[in-house]
Amino acid sequence: MGRLSRKIFILLFLGFLAGAWRPVGVEAGEVQLLMALDISGSMKVTDPQRLLPRAAHIMVELLGEKDRLGVLTFEDVTQTRLPLGTLNPAQRRKGFQALARLQPRGLWTNIHQVTAEALKAFGPPGQAKRALVLISDGQMDIDPRKGNSKAFVDRVHQEIIPAFKKAGIPIYTVAFTPASDQVLLKALAEETGGRFLLIPAARDLHQAFVKFYEDLKGPQLAPLVGNHFVIDPQVQEAVLVVTRSTPGKGVILESPKGRKFGPASKNSEVRWYSSPVFDMVTITHPEPGKWTVSGHKDGEGKIILMTDLKLACPHVPEEAGADEALMAGALLMNKDQPVTAPEVQNQTVFTAELQAEGGKPVQVQMGTPPLEQKELWPSGALVAKLPVFTAPGVWNLQVRALGKTFQRERNFSIKVTTPWYKAQTVSGEGPTQVAFLPTPGRESAKLAGWFNISAPTGGVWGKFVEPQPGGGFRFAFPPDLSGSYLVNAQLTGVTASGRPLVLEPPPLKVNVTPVAAASEIGPKSATAASSPGAATTVSRSRKWLWMGLVVAVLVALLGTAAYFFWPQSRRFFLLGFGSPGGDVDYEEMPLEKRNLLLLAQVESLQKERGKLKADLAELTEALEKMTDAKEDLEARLGEPSQGYQEKSKMIKELEQRLEEAENEAKSVQQEYMALYARSTQEKQEMKKS
């Protein structure tokens, strides 16, 4: 009855979480948005074409009729250009007119005042998400008659940021010149839960508004692949925002039937808004099929859809821990009903792509949820386990569903902060311990997993853990062990909000010192590694690495066979021949724990096999290098160097020339002696005569 009651509890618990699931990751609800735009005099230099108000046009166009929008401008003073109000046709028209009238003016830049006025302008909290978008090209620069600029920067940190945090209003900031106060703008964003972007030049400001719109509204997108995108019959409207490849030259759209549209086109189906650097095209009731776009900058375009066929992405977090392996999900919805028909699922490719800002993207194809998490996902959802985040910062998640007649894309920004657990070594008078300490404020509803410990000799063993919600856990090494060990941990479960959770803290290297009485030091400590509490070791010699690999595979096969066909062995089977934690009653262990242990064993052996392969490859590479070095040395010893050969050749040439010169000198000398003798003889003959 004990095992049955535990199983019933687990099923009821998972059923409760599944029932409490809500489709996190669908489009966001209404928003209250204030845009604070810098119009100080420096904008005449940094934005001479007035691209900022033209880029802000995108937000006025894209926000929905139930959203609320207001516009503030700031320089020395803050002015309300558009009071915060519902975006009905009249409010939208006023927004366009207000942006068109903006001109740079003023000598100062008062960021403190505009943030304070924005906080007052927001309506009361409700279901609508409130947010502030603030864009500036400079530093906090206060009129000296009003005070010191540095003092006002301090007031932003001491007054403004805490007030926005308390109100739950994130600030999205943009610094679009290197001269901007990036430190202040970044603090405003990160400390209030918003996002900071550095835009080097005004020509790229429109990209910031598109990105912020994605963060706030989570729209449905059609992927722009190369120069084309696909529209299906379920799309009622498509909005294309693309960067021009050549400033001043508009893009061209071509419909599936070959009709072409441009900025000068006059057509009731297409509404065009152009700036010198980007085009925004709204297509009502677009023709289904493949559309082609030309004249745009590759990789800089979004197609935003109004459609009944939507891609839902359950359980996407706004914030995650640095030690999480994100579980991304995808589910097609048609008029709020799941699309699970096999003929649709089988002909659609679902992918998830994770990328740190400035990093390399990692793409994973999505499939059925893991067995232990199946009840946490809605029926028909596909899931992918992505790599561990590893570092704090803003990460981008892209989920795509690519079918034959339709394509959908969703983009999310995830703020990665401190990890769920901090691993550290605890040493003292007793055995060495490893403690995993929870981060305050992070709470889970249920977690279970294992330690995975790698011994210096290559052996591995594990220990099952099941920490209490919000609690830590630790592991004590057997007292007779010594050496350097690598500790890994993996936990699976759910957060307090019901989100599937996989934690993989980074490996921790632990140097273990044996703890033993003085009388036991000596021969006994030398055999400590073979005691029942020690790690199962493979061959102590790494001379033949392939033998270790074969042994590891055989142990895995025999252990798995024993587990399934010899039930009595389960009492002693814990990822090796011994368990640091003592005996485990496998007959009383729930099925999910057994599965976790088997997964741990397989993963450990796979890691060991990979390590052995890596070592073998390293040794092979070293041998090849030594062989090459030997051949090179032999070649050098066997043959003179090129410099030596050149010098030897030069010396030989000099010796030959010297010999020729000597021979020539001898010949000249002989001729001279003969001439001298002849002249002497002639003189004597002349004297006689």
C-alpha positions in Angstrom: 0.0 0.0 0.0 2.9 2.3 0.6 4.2 2.1 -2.9 0.7 2.4 -4.4 -0.1 5.5 -2.3 3.1 7.2 -3.3 2.4 6.5 -7.0 -1.2 7.9 -6.6 0.2 11.0 -4.9 2.7 11.6 -7.7 0.0 11.2 -10.4 -2.4 13.5 -8.6 0.4 16.1 -8.2 1.4 16.0 -11.8 -2.3 16.1 -12.8 -2.8 19.2 -10.7 0.1 20.9 -12.4 -1.1 19.9 -15.8 -4.6 21.2 -14.9 -3.1 24.4 -13.7 -1.2 24.9 -16.9 -1.9 28.1 -18.7 -0.5 28.8 -22.2 2.5 30.9 -21.2 4.2 32.1 -24.4 1.1 33.1 -26.3 0.7 36.7 -27.3 0.7 39.1 -24.4 -2.4 41.0 -23.4 -2.8 44.7 -23.4 0.0 47.1 -22.6 0.3 50.6 -21.3 3.4 52.1 -23.1 5.0 55.4 -22.7 7.8 56.5 -25.1 10.3 59.0 -23.8 12.3 60.4 -26.7 15.4 62.6 -26.5 15.1 65.9 -28.5 18.1 67.8 -27.1 20.2 69.9 -29.3 22.8 67.2 -29.8 20.2 65.3 -31.9 20.9 67.7 -34.7 24.3 66.1 -35.1 23.6 62.5 -34.1 20.2 62.2 -35.9 20.2 64.8 -38.7 17.6 62.9 -40.8 15.2 62.7 -37.8 15.2 58.9 -37.9 14.1 58.6 -34.3 10.5 59.8 -34.7 10.2 57.8 -37.9 11.4 54.7 -36.1 8.9 55.4 -33.3 6.2 55.3 -36.0 6.6 51.5 -36.0 5.3 51.2 -32.4 2.3 53.5 -33.0 1.4 51.4 -36.1 1.9 47.9 -34.5 0.2 48.3 -31.1 -3.4 47.1 -30.9 -6.6 49.0 -30.4 -6.8 47.8 -26.8 -3.3 49.0 -26.0 -2.6 52.4 -24.4 0.1 54.7 -25.7 1.6 58.0 -24.8 4.6 60.1 -26.0 7.0 62.3 -23.9 9.9 64.3 -25.1 12.8 65.5 -23.0 15.7 68.0 -23.1 16.0 70.6 -20.3 12.3 70.1 -19.7 9.9 67.2 -20.2 6.8 67.7 -22.4 3.8 65.5 -23.0 3.3 65.2 -26.7 0.6 62.5 -26.6 -1.2 61.8 -23.3 -1.5 58.1 -22.4 -4.7 56.8 -24.0 -6.3 53.9 -25.7 -5.1 53.5 -29.3 -8.4 54.1 -31.1 -8.1 55.6 -34.6 -8.1 59.1 -33.3 -5.3 58.4 -30.7 -3.3 56.6 -33.4 -3.6 59.6 -35.7 -2.6 62.0 -33.0 0.4 59.8 -32.3 1.6 60.0 -35.9 1.1 63.8 -36.0 3.0 64.3 -32.7 6.0 62.3 -34.0 6.0 64.2 -37.3 6.3 67.6 -35.5 9.3 66.7 -33.3 12.4 68.8 -33.8 15.7 68.9 -31.8 15.9 71.7 -29.4 17.3 72.6 -25.9 20.8 72.7 -24.5 20.5 70.1 -21.7 19.4 66.4 -21.2 17.4 65.8 -18.0 16.8 62.0 -17.8 15.8 62.3 -14.1 12.9 64.6 -14.8 11.5 62.5 -17.7 11.5 59.3 -15.7 9.9 61.0 -12.8 7.2 62.5 -15.0 6.6 59.1 -16.8 6.0 57.4 -13.4 3.3 59.9 -12.7 1.7 59.5 -16.1 1.0 55.8 -15.9 -2.4 54.6 -15.0 -3.1 52.4 -12.0 -1.9 48.8 -12.1 -4.2 46.3 -13.7 -4.1 43.5 -16.2 -2.3 45.6 -18.8 1.5 45.4 -18.7 3.0 48.9 -18.1 6.4 49.8 -19.6 8.5 52.8 -20.5 10.7 53.0 -23.6 13.5 55.6 -23.1 15.9 56.6 -25.9 18.8 59.0 -25.6 22.0 59.9 -27.4 23.9 61.5 -24.5 24.6 61.8 -20.8 22.7 63.3 -17.9 23.4 67.0 -18.5 21.5 69.3 -16.1 21.4 73.1 -16.4 23.9 74.2 -13.7 21.3 76.6 -12.3 19.2 73.6 -11.4 22.0 71.5 -9.8 24.8 69.1 -10.4 24.5 66.4 -13.1 26.2 63.8 -11.0 23.8 64.5 -8.1 20.9 63.9 -10.4 22.4 60.6 -11.6 22.6 59.5 -7.9 19.0 60.5 -7.5 18.0 58.2 -10.4 19.6 55.3 -8.6 18.2 56.3 -5.2 14.7 57.4 -6.2 13.7 56.5 -9.7 14.9 52.9 -10.0 13.4 51.8 -6.7 10.1 53.5 -7.5 9.8 51.7 -10.9 10.7 48.4 -9.3 8.1 48.9 -6.6 5.5 49.7 -9.3 6.5 46.7 -11.4 7.1 48.9 -14.5 10.1 47.8 -16.6 12.2 50.4 -18.5 13.4 49.6 -22.0 16.4 51.8 -22.8 18.4 52.6 -26.0 21.8 54.3 -26.2 22.3 55.0 -29.9 25.7 56.7 -29.8 29.0 55.8 -28.1 28.7 59.1 -26.2 25.5 57.9 -24.4 25.5 57.3 -20.7 25.4 53.5 -21.2 26.0 52.8 -17.5 23.0 54.7 -16.4 20.7 53.5 -19.2 21.8 49.9 -18.6 21.1 50.2 -14.9 17.6 51.7 -15.6 16.8 48.7 -17.8 18.4 45.8 -15.9 17.3 46.8 -12.4 13.7 47.3 -13.4 13.3 44.1 -15.5 13.5 45.8 -18.9 16.1 45.6 -21.6 19.0 47.7 -22.7 20.2 48.0 -26.3 23.2 49.8 -27.7 22.5 51.1 -31.2 25.7 52.6 -32.6 23.9 54.9 -35.1 20.5 56.4 -35.7 20.0 54.5 -38.9 19.4 51.3 -36.9 16.9 52.7 -34.4 13.9 51.0 -36.1 15.4 47.6 -35.1 15.1 48.6 -31.4 11.4 49.4 -31.7 10.7 46.1 -33.5 12.7 44.2 -30.7 10.8 45.9 -27.9 7.5 45.2 -29.6 8.4 41.5 -29.7 9.3 41.6 -26.0 6.1 43.3 -25.0 3.6 41.6 -27.3 5.1 38.3 -28.4 3.6 38.5 -31.9 3.2 35.7 -34.4 5.8 35.9 -37.2 6.4 34.4 -40.6 10.2 33.6 -41.0 11.9 35.7 -43.6 14.2 33.1 -45.2 16.6 34.7 -47.7 14.3 36.8 -49.9 10.9 35.1 -49.4 8.3 34.3 -46.8 5.2 32.1 -46.8 1.6 33.3 -46.2 -1.2 30.8 -45.6 -5.0 31.3 -45.9 -5.4 31.8 -42.1 -3.5 35.1 -42.2 -5.8 38.2 -42.2 -3.0 40.8 -42.2 0.8 40.9 -42.5 3.1 43.7 -41.6 6.6 43.7 -43.2 9.4 45.7 -41.5 12.7 45.5 -43.4 16.0 47.5 -43.6 16.9 48.8 -47.0 20.1 47.5 -48.5 20.7 50.8 -50.1 19.5 53.9 -48.1 17.1 56.0 -50.1 16.1 53.1 -52.4 12.8 51.3 -51.4 12.2 47.6 -51.3 10.0 45.7 -53.8 7.4 43.1 -52.9 6.2 40.4 -55.3 3.1 38.4 -54.6 2.7 34.7 -55.4 0.9 35.6 -58.6 3.7 37.9 -59.8 2.2 41.3 -58.9 4.9 43.8 -57.8 4.5 46.5 -55.1 6.8 49.4 -54.2 6.7 52.6 -52.1 4.9 54.5 -54.9 2.3 51.8 -55.4 -1.3 52.9 -54.9 -3.3 49.9 -53.9 -6.1 49.4 -51.3 -4.5 46.1 -50.2 -1.0 47.5 -49.4 -0.2 50.4 -47.1 3.3 51.7 -47.3 5.4 53.8 -44.8 8.9 54.6 -45.8 11.9 56.2 -44.2 15.4 56.7 -45.7 16.6 53.4 -44.1 13.6 51.1 -43.7 10.2 50.2 -45.1 7.1 49.2 -43.3 4.4 47.6 -45.4 1.0 46.5 -44.2 -0.8 43.9 -46.4 -4.5 43.3 -45.7 -5.9 39.9 -46.7 -2.5 38.9 -48.3 -2.5 36.4 -51.1 -1.6 32.9 -49.9 1.7 31.5 -51.1 5.3 32.5 -51.4 6.0 36.2 -51.4 9.3 37.6 -52.5 11.1 40.7 -51.2 14.1 42.4 -52.9 16.2 45.5 -52.1 16.4 44.6 -48.3 19.4 44.0 -46.1 19.9 40.3 -45.6 18.9 39.1 -42.1 17.2 42.4 -41.1 13.4 41.9 -41.6 10.3 40.8 -39.7 6.9 39.7 -41.0 4.3 40.2 -38.2 1.0 38.3 -38.7 -2.6 38.7 -37.6 -3.8 35.1 -37.9 -6.0 32.5 -36.3 -3.3 29.8 -36.7 -0.9 30.5 -34.0 2.3 29.0 -32.5 2.0 28.7 -28.7 5.2 28.3 -26.7 4.2 26.9 -23.2 6.4 27.5 -20.1 8.8 30.2 -21.6 10.2 32.0 -18.6 10.9 35.7 -18.4 13.8 34.9 -16.0 15.9 31.8 -15.6 18.9 30.6 -13.6 22.3 30.3 -15.1 22.4 26.5 -14.3 19.2 25.7 -16.2 19.0 23.5 -19.3 15.9 25.3 -20.8 13.0 23.1 -21.8 11.3 24.8 -24.8 7.8 23.8 -26.0 5.7 24.4 -29.1 2.1 23.8 -29.9 0.0 24.9 -32.9 -3.4 26.5 -32.0 -6.2 27.2 -34.5 -8.8 29.6 -33.0 -7.6 28.7 -29.5 -7.9 25.0 -30.2 -4.8 22.7 -30.2 -3.8 21.3 -33.6 -2.7 17.7 -33.0 -3.7 16.0 -36.2 -0.9 13.6 -37.3 -1.1 14.8 -40.9 -0.2 18.3 -39.7 2.3 17.3 -37.0 4.2 14.8 -39.3 4.6 17.4 -42.1 5.8 20.2 -39.8 9.3 20.7 -38.5 9.5 22.3 -35.1 12.9 23.8 -34.0 14.1 25.8 -31.0 17.2 28.0 -31.2 19.0 29.6 -28.2 21.5 32.4 -28.4 23.3 34.6 -26.0 23.7 38.2 -27.2 26.7 38.3 -29.4 27.1 34.5 -29.1 26.7 31.6 -31.5 23.1 30.2 -31.9 22.4 26.5 -31.0 19.5 24.9 -32.7 17.6 21.8 -31.6 14.8 19.9 -33.3 11.8 19.4 -31.1 10.1 16.1 -30.3 7.9 14.4 -27.8 8.4 15.4 -24.1 10.5 13.3 -21.8 8.6 10.5 -20.1 9.1 11.9 -16.6 7.8 15.4 -17.7 5.1 14.3 -20.1 2.2 15.2 -17.8 3.6 18.8 -17.4 3.0 19.7 -21.1 -0.3 20.1 -22.9 -1.4 17.4 -25.2 0.2 17.6 -28.6 3.1 19.8 -27.5 6.6 19.2 -28.8 9.6 19.8 -26.6 13.3 20.4 -26.9 16.0 20.4 -24.2 18.4 23.2 -24.9 22.0 23.6 -23.6 22.6 25.1 -20.1 22.7 28.9 -20.1 26.1 29.0 -18.3 26.3 32.8 -18.1 24.1 35.7 -16.9 22.7 38.1 -19.4 19.9 38.4 -22.0 19.4 35.2 -24.1 17.2 35.0 -27.2 15.0 32.0 -27.8 13.5 31.5 -31.2 10.9 28.8 -31.9 9.8 27.9 -35.4 7.1 25.7 -37.0 7.8 25.1 -40.7 5.1 23.4 -42.6 4.5 23.0 -46.3 1.8 25.6 -46.5 2.4 27.7 -43.4 5.3 28.9 -41.3 5.3 30.4 -37.8 8.0 31.9 -35.6 8.1 33.3 -32.1 11.0 35.2 -30.5 11.6 35.6 -26.7 14.1 37.4 -24.5 15.0 35.6 -21.4 16.9 37.3 -18.6 19.4 34.8 -17.1 20.5 35.6 -13.6 22.0 33.7 -10.6 21.9 29.9 -10.7 19.5 27.9 -8.6 22.3 26.2 -6.7 25.8 27.2 -5.7 28.1 24.2 -5.3 31.0 24.4 -2.9 33.4 22.1 -1.0 32.9 21.8 2.8 36.1 20.7 4.5 36.8 20.2 8.2 37.8 17.6 10.7 35.5 15.0 9.1 35.2 13.7 5.6 35.2 16.1 2.7 31.7 17.2 1.7 30.1 18.8 -1.3 27.2 21.1 -0.6 24.7 22.5 -3.1 23.2 25.7 -1.5 20.0 27.1 -2.9 19.7 30.7 -4.1 17.3 32.7 -2.0 14.1 33.6 -3.8 14.1 30.6 -6.1 11.5 28.0 -5.2 10.7 24.6 -6.7 7.7 22.5 -6.1 9.4 19.1 -6.7 13.0 18.2 -7.6 14.8 14.8 -7.8 18.0 13.7 -9.4 21.5 12.4 -8.7 25.1 13.1 -8.0 27.5 11.8 -10.6 31.1 11.5 -9.2 34.1 10.7 -11.4 37.1 9.1 -9.7 40.7 9.9 -10.7 41.1 6.3 -12.0 38.1 6.7 -14.3 35.5 5.0 -12.2 32.1 6.6 -11.6 29.3 6.2 -9.1 26.2 8.1 -8.2 23.9 9.0 -5.4 20.1 9.7 -5.6 19.0 13.0 -4.1 15.6 14.5 -3.5 16.0 18.0 -1.9 13.1 19.7 -0.2 11.5 22.7 -2.0 13.9 25.6 -1.4 16.4 23.4 0.4 19.9 22.4 -0.4 21.6 19.0 -0.3 25.1 17.7 0.2 27.2 14.6 -0.2 30.0 13.3 2.0 32.9 11.4 0.5 33.9 8.1 2.2 36.7 8.9 4.7 39.3 6.6 3.1 39.2 8.2 -0.3 41.9 10.6 -1.6 42.7 12.3 -4.9 40.9 14.7 -7.3 37.2 14.0 -8.1 34.8 15.6 -10.5 31.2 16.1 -9.1 28.3 16.6 -11.4 24.6 16.9 -10.5 21.4 16.9 -12.5 18.0 17.6 -11.1 14.6 17.5 -12.8 11.2 18.7 -11.5 9.0 21.7 -11.6 9.1 25.3 -10.4 6.6 26.7 -7.9 4.7 28.1 -10.9 4.5 24.6 -12.6 7.3 25.2 -15.2 9.3 22.0 -16.1 12.8 22.4 -14.7 16.1 20.8 -15.5 19.2 21.9 -13.5 22.7 21.0 -14.5 25.2 23.0 -12.3 28.7 23.2 -13.7 31.1 20.4 -12.7 32.9 20.9 -9.4 36.5 19.7 -9.0 37.1 18.4 -5.4 40.4 17.5 -3.9 39.7 14.8 -1.3 42.0 14.1 1.7 41.6 10.8 3.5 40.5 10.9 7.1 42.0 8.0 9.2 43.4 7.2 12.6 47.2 7.1 12.9 47.3 3.3 13.3 45.4 3.0 10.1 47.8 5.0 8.0 49.9 2.8 5.9 49.1 -0.4 4.1 45.3 -0.1 4.8 45.1 3.4 3.3 46.8 2.2 0.2 43.9 -0.1 -0.5 41.2 2.4 0.3 40.2 2.8 -3.3 39.1 -0.8 -3.4 36.8 -0.6 -0.3 33.1 -1.2 -0.8 32.4 2.6 -0.2 34.8 3.6 -2.8 34.1 4.3 -6.5 34.0 1.4 -8.8 37.2 1.6 -10.7 38.1 0.5 -14.1 41.7 -0.5 -15.0 44.2 1.6 -13.1 46.5 1.6 -16.1 45.6 4.0 -18.9 48.2 2.5 -21.2 45.5 0.7 -23.2 42.6 3.1 -23.2 40.5 1.0 -25.6 40.5 -1.8 -23.0 38.9 0.6 -20.5 36.3 1.5 -23.0 35.4 -2.1 -23.7 35.2 -2.8 -19.9 32.9 0.1 -19.4 30.5 -1.0 -22.1 30.5 -4.6 -20.8 29.8 -3.3 -17.2 26.9 -1.3 -18.6 25.4 -4.3 -20.5 25.8 -6.7 -17.6 24.5 -4.2 -15.0 21.5 -3.4 -17.1 20.8 -7.1 -17.6 21.2 -7.9 -13.9 18.8 -5.0 -13.0 16.0 -6.3 -15.2 16.5 -10.1 -15.0 17.8 -10.5 -11.4 15.6 -8.5 -9.1 17.7 -9.3 -6.0 20.6 -7.5 -7.5 18.7 -4.2 -7.3 19.5 -3.9 -3.6 23.2 -3.5 -4.5 22.9 -1.8 -7.9 23.6 1.9 -7.6 25.6 3.1 -10.5 28.5 0.8 -9.5 29.4 -2.0 -7.1 29.1 0.2 -4.0 27.1 3.2 -2.8 28.6 5.9 -0.7 25.1 6.5 0.7 24.6 2.9 1.9 22.1 0.2 0.9 19.0 1.2 -1.1 15.7 -0.7 -1.1 14.9 -0.9 -4.8 11.7 -2.9 -4.2 10.3 0.1 -2.3 11.8 2.7 -4.7 9.3 4.5 -7.0 9.6 3.8 -10.7 10.6 7.3 -11.6 13.6 7.1 -9.2 14.7 3.8 -10.8 14.5 5.5 -14.2 16.6 8.4 -13.0 19.2 6.0 -11.7 19.3 4.1 -14.9 19.6 7.4 -16.8 22.4 8.4 -14.5 24.3 5.2 -15.2 23.9 5.4 -18.9 25.0 9.1 -18.9 28.0 8.3 -16.6 29.2 5.5 -18.9 28.7 7.6 -22.0 30.7 10.4 -20.4 33.4 7.9 -19.4 33.5 6.5 -22.9 33.7 10.0 -24.3 36.5 10.8 -21.9 38.4 7.6 -22.9 37.9 8.4 -26.6 39.2 11.9 -26.0 42.2 10.6 -24.1 43.0 8.1 -26.9 42.6 10.8 -29.5 44.9 13.1 -27.5 47.5 10.4 -27.1 47.3 9.6 -30.8 47.7 13.2 -31.7 50.7 13.5 -29.4 52.2 10.4 -30.9 51.8 11.8 -34.4 53.4 15.1 -33.3 56.3 13.2 -31.8 56.7 11.2 -35.0 56.7 14.3 -37.1 59.2 15.9 -34.7 61.4 12.9 -34.9 61.3 12.9 -38.7 62.0 16.6 -38.7 65.0 16.2 -36.3 66.4 13.3 -38.4 66.0 15.4 -41.5 67.8 18.3 -39.8 70.6 16.0 -38.5 70.9 14.3 -41.9 71.0 17.3 -44.0 72.7 20.7 -43.5 70.4 23.6 -43.1 69.7 25.9 -46.0 71.7 28.7 -44.5 74.6 26.4 -43.9 74.3 25.1 -47.5 74.3 28.6 -48.9 77.3 29.7 -46.8 79.2 26.5 -47.8 78.4 27.2 -51.4 79.6 30.8 -51.1 82.9 29.6 -49.4 83.5 27.1 -52.2 82.9 29.8 -54.8 85.3 32.1 -53.0 87.9 29.3 -52.7 87.5 28.7 -56.4 87.9 32.4 -57.3 90.9 32.6 -54.9 92.5 29.6 -56.7 91.9 31.2 -60.0 93.3 34.5 -58.8 96.4 32.7 -57.5 96.9 30.9 -60.8 96.4 34.1 -62.7 98.9 35.8 -60.4 101.4 33.0 -60.9 101.0 33.3 -64.7 101.5 37.1 -64.5 104.5 36.6 -62.3 106.0 34.1 -64.7 105.4 36.4 -67.6 107.0 39.3 -65.6 110.1 37.2 -64.8 110.5 36.1 -68.4 110.1 39.7 -69.5 112.6 40.9 -66.9 115.1 38.2 -67.9 114.7 39.1 -71.6 115.2 42.8 -70.8 118.3 42.2 -68.7 119.8 40.2 -71.5 119.1 42.9 -74.0 120.8 45.5 -71.8 123.9 43.4 -71.5 124.1 42.9 -75.2 123.7 46.6 -75.8 126.6 47.4 -73.4 128.9 44.9 -75.2 128.2 46.5 -78.5 
